[in-house]
């Protein structure tokens, strides 16, 4: 287990459990609200971005558990407690995303046994983690909503870059595989000036989901004009608190959890 003392505050450590799911192959941290009366527990299933790990961004997790919502954060393939440097340098990103998406159903099954509610789950991710979430959404799924941050559901804007060979983009690009997408709420957050994942692709993806909608689900792209984050990509910078609050409100609405006004 990584050294968490500098990253997880004591209040979050108290409600967190480190384990491995899917026959011991997928490291996760499970977080449960201390005073939740809901059983099984509604939760966010969250995938971080490339080069970091599941312990990144404890502020997100604290907001959720304080709101009475659980969270399971997952190490991407090759990251965190299953390290492989070749899966972190960007040259195998499409492979990382595809493997992560393929593990989601097994994670849900194990989460159900652990008291989390697979029928009251929001699937979300940042950057590469968000790509995995969008990819999983392209076939029948049980999710109440998708939270997609600094990511894209249109891989054509990345085609030809290291990690996104044209064959993989043609085979996997969510934008061209929406026939299986089951309509549900979607919140996408993106910096307009993102230097790593161009916002134009996410605009096209969200527009395609909106055009496909027949039930009027809330499908929104919220753009931040400037965040001052590194490369306008990593963590939303000075807009991070707003992004986390928007995400928490979205998850609560999807799961039918009433929030205190302060959240």
N, C-alpha and C positions, 0 to 999 in steps of 0.2 A: 504494500500500500504506500502511496506517496506521502510525503510529509505535509500535513494539512494545517499545521498550527498557525502558519502565517496567512492562510487564505480563508479558512472556514471559521467564523466567529463561534464562540462557545454555544450561543443560542441555536446555531444551525447544527453544530456537531451533536448536540443532544438528541436531535430528531433524525439523524442520518445513519444509514447502515450501508456498509460496503459489502458487495457480494458479486457473484458471477452467475449469469443466467445462460440459457440455451446450452445446456449440458456443460456448463463451466467455461464456455468459450468467450462470453461477452461480459467485460467488467462494467458494473454500474454502481451508482450510489442512489439509494432509495431514501426519500425524505418525506416524513409524515407529520402533519400538524399535531401538536401536543394535545390540543383540546377538541379535535374533530369528533363530531357525533355521527358522521356519515360512514356507513360501512355497506358495501365496499367503497373505497375512496376514489373520488374523481381526481384526475391527475394530468399533468403535462409530461409527455414523453419527449425528451429534449436531446438533440444532437449538436455538439459544438462544432466549430470550424477547424480547418486544417492547422496543424502544428501545435495546438493547445490540447486541453484534456477536459474531462467531465467535471473537474472541480473548478473550472474557470467560471467566473461570474456568480459568486455566491449571493450578490444583491438580488439577482433574479429569483433565486430559490427562496431567500428570506421573505420576499414579498408574497410568494405563493403560499408558503406554510402559514404565514401570519393571516392570510385570507381564508385559511381552511382548505387549501388545495394541495394535494400531494404532487410530488415530482420524482421522476426517474430520469437521471442524466446518464448518458451512455458514452463510453470511450469509442470513438471511431476506430475502425480497423487500422492497426499500425500505430495507434496513439495511446497515451496514458499508460495503463497497466498492461497493454499488449504492444510494446514498442517495436517499430520497424522503421528505421530512418528512411528507407526507400519509399515508404508510403506517406511521408511527411514533406518531401521536397517539391511536391507539385507534379512530378512526372507520371504519377499513377492516380491522379485525382478521380477520374471517371471510374476506375476500378474500386477505389475506396468507397465512393458513393454507391455503386451497384451492390457491393457486399453489405454495406450498412443497411440499405433498403431491404435486402434479402433476409436480414436478421430480425426485422421488426416484428413479424408475426410470432416468432419464438419468444421474443421479449414479452409481448403482450400475454401469451399463454402463461408464462412463469409469473408475471406480475399479478395475474388473476389469482393464482394460488397464494400469493403473498398478501392478498387483501386489497389490491388496487382494482379499480373497475374498468375493464377493457371496453365496456359499452359507454363509458363517460370519460373519454380521453381526447385530449388535443395533442396532435403530433406537430412538433416544431423543430426548427433548427436554424443555425446561423451559417451562412456561406456554404461550404461543402455539406454541412449537416442539413441545411435547408434544401439543398439539391436532393439529398436522400429522401427527405420528407415528401417533396414534390413528386419524385419518381415513384414512391410507394402509393401515392394518391392516384396514380394512373390505372390501377386495377381495383376491384371491389375492396372496400375497406370499412372498418367500423367507427371511424373517427368522427367526433363532433365538430371538429374544425382543424384548420392548419394555420400555424404561426410561422411565417417565412421572413427571416431577417437577413439583409445584405446578401441576397442569393438570387438565383434566377431559375425559372422554369422553362426558359428558352436557351438551350445550350448553343444555338447557332452563333451567338455573340462570342463564344469561347472556342469555337471550332478552329482547329489548327494550332492552338496554344499547346504547350507542354501539358500533358495530362488529359487532353481532350482531342484525341485523334478523330479524324472525320468518320471512320467506321463506327466508333463508339457513339459519337453524336447522332449519327443516322439511326442507330439501333435503339438508343435510350432516350433521346431528347423528349422530355415530358410534353412540350408544346405540340408535338406531332403524334402523341399517343393519348389524347384526351377522351377517346371513345369510351374508355372504362372509368372515367372520373365520375364519382358519385357526388352530386352537388351538396355542398355544406359551406358554412362560413369560412372565409379566408381573410387573414390580415397579413399583408406584406409591408414591411418597413424597409426603407432604402434611402441612402444618401444620394442626392441627385448627382453629386460630383464623384461618386465612387470610382476610384482608379483601377480597381481589380475586377469588379463585376459590373459592367455597364448597365445602367438603369433601363436602357431601351428594351433589353430583352425581357426584364420583369414587367415592364409596361405591356408588352405584347402578350405575355402569359396571362396577366390579370385580365386584360381586355378579352382574351379568348375564353376565360372562365366566366366572365360576365356575360358574354354573348351566348354561352352554352346554358346559362341559368334559365330555368323554367319556374322555379319556386320562389325566386326572389331572395335567395340567401345573401347575407351581407358579404360582399367580396370587394375588398378595399386595398388599394396601394396608397400608403402614406409616405410622402417623400420629405426628407429634411434638406433644406437648401444648402446648409453648411453645418458641419458638426465639429470640425477641427480634430477629428480622430485621425490616426495615422492612415494615410492613403484614402481618407474619407470612407474607410471600410471597417476598421477594427473597433467595434464596440460603440459606435455613435458618439464618442467624445462628449462634448458638453450637452448633448441631447440624450445621453444614456438614461438618465432618470425618467425623462418623458417616455422613451421607448419602453422601458421596463413597466412603467405604469400602464401604458396602452396595452401591452401584452397581457398583463395581469387582468385588466378589465375585460379584455377579449376572452381569455380563458374562462373567467368566471361566468360571463354571459353564455358561452357555449355549454358550460356544465351546469347551469342553473344555480350557481352559488351567489348569494347576496353579499355584496361587499360593504364594509364600513365606508362612510363618506371620505375618510382620510386616505383611502386607497384609490 
